[in-house]
Structure formats: structure tokens, C-alpha cells
Amino acid sequence: MTIGLLVVSNVFMTFAWYGHLRIAKTEWGSSLGLVATIFLSWFIALFEYFCMIPANKIGYVGNDGPFSLVQLKVIQEVMSLTIFTIFTLVFFKTETFRINHLIAFVFLILAVYFMFKK
């Protein structure tokens, strides 16, 4: 449950933080001012919080969940970067995935491995 909520949360977060850059290329999005863009992003981010807070509450070992606070944060960061990469490749065709990105992901996976190693 925690992992699923974190995935959904990160999808909303990515759209809240970076979606407006793609929306600005649309007919109606190009007319949005900065304040309207901020409020749109906050509205999207609200749904992020509806998923992130329960994910952390359910998943935290202090609430009988399986993950320590540090483990929750590392999981969230790896998901965030993974979802951001997918988002970038799908919605921003000018971006490319390079070998250095792949190497960085390998190191992230290693970070998760060492975070969970007893």
C-alpha cells in the first residue's frame, strides 16, 4: 500500500512541479500568468499530499509499518527521479536519456540496496 501511494504521489508531484512547462505550450496554457500557474500547481500538489501523507503514515515503522524514516525517504527519492525521467521522456521530446543517466540510476539502486541491508 505504501509503495503504491508513493508512486501516485510522485506522479502528482512531478506534474505539479513540471507539468506547467508543458501546459505553457498549449493554447490555453500559454495565456496563464505566473500566479495562475502557481495556483494550478498547488491544486495538483494537493492530490500529492492526499497520497504522500497516508503513505508515510502507513509505511513508517513507528506506526507498525515496515519502513524506517530514512528508508521511506530513499524510496520516495528513487521513485521521484524514476517518474521524473519517464515524464521527461514522454512529455518533453527534446530531452534524451544518456549513459550517465543510466549510471546514476544504477547508483540509486545501489543506494536502496545498502539502505535496506542489515
N, C-alpha and C positions, 0 to 999 in steps of 0.2 A: 504494500500500500504506500509506504514511504517513497519508494523509488518512483512509482507511477505518478504520485503527486508532485515530486520534484521535477520530473520530465515535463509535465503540463505547466508547472510554474515557470520553468525556464523557457518554454515556448512563448508564453505570455510576456516574460521579461524581455526576451530578445525582440519581440515585436514592439514592445513599449519603448525600448531604447533606440532601436534602429529602423523600425518599420516606417517611421515618418520620412526617412530619407528616400524610401521607395515610393511612398504615398505622394511625396512632393512632385514626382514625375507624372502624376495623373492630372487630369483636367481640374477636378475639384480640389485636389491636394495642393496644387500649385498656388491656389489663392489663400491658403491658410497662413495666417500670421504666426509669429513666434508664440504668443500667448495661447492661441487656439491649439497649436501643435503641442504645447506643454500640457494643456488640459486633456487633449486626446491621449497622450502618452500616460498621464496619470490614471485616466479611465481604464486603459488597458492594463496598467500595473496593478490596479485594484484586484483584478482576477488572478494576477500572480500571487498576491498576498492571500487570497482565498485558498490557494493550494499550498503555498510555502509554509505558512504558519502551522496548519494541521500536519504537514509532512514532518516538520521538525518536532512538533509535539508528540506525534505518534512514534517517530523513529528514535527519539532520544532515550538513552539508557536510563536516565533519571526518571523517566515516565514509563518504565518497563519495556522500552523499545530495544532494538538490537544494536544501535549505533552510539558511539561516544560523540561528543560535540565536535571534536576535530574530524572524526570520520564523516559526519554529516556534512561538514563544510567542504572537505575534499571531494566527496561525491557530488555535491552541488557545483563546485567549480569545474570539475571534469565534464559534467553534463552541460554546463553553461557554454564551455568552449566547443564542445561537440555540436550542440544545437546551433550555436552561432556560425560555425563552419558550414553546416548544412544550409542554414538560412542564407548565408552569403553566396554560396554556390548556386542556389536555386533562384534567388531574387536579384542578385547583382551579378550579371553575366560577365562583367569586366574583371571580376576577381578570379584568380586561379589558385589551385591547390598545388603547392610546391613540395619538393623533397624535405625542405627544412620544416614545413608544417607537419609532415608525416613523422619526422624525427621527434618533434616536440610532443606529438601525441603519444609516441612510444614512451617518452619520459613521463608523461602524465599517467599512463597506465602503470608504469613502474612506481610512481608516487602512491597510487592507490594500493598497489600490492604491498609496499612497505608500510603504509598506514594501517593496514589490516593484519600485518604479520605480528604474531605474538612474540 
